[in-house]
């Protein structure tokens, strides 16, 4: 896992962490499974650290199995209150001048 601050990570990715925190609170979730695509798994512990600072009395689990998109839901049971999938929003390519992207 790579340790970066949330600010550093969000320079490249739109994690929508305000939305994540709001949803956890609305759902009164106590056990939350976070699912990341391969490119974001390296930042998983930084994201968990941030979320733990924003919501109290929540246990976060990191799914390290494969993730091929929103249809690839990990096997969960009733002990998990909420699954949050990351990585399905746009990457901020425009901030990376060395990367050319056709939109």
Secondary structure, 3 states (H helix, E strand, C coil): CCCCCHHHHHCCECCCHHHHHHHHHHHCCCEEEEECCHHHHCCHHHHHHHHHHHCCCCEEEEECCCCCCCCCCCCCCCCCCEEEECCCCCECHHHCCCCCCCC
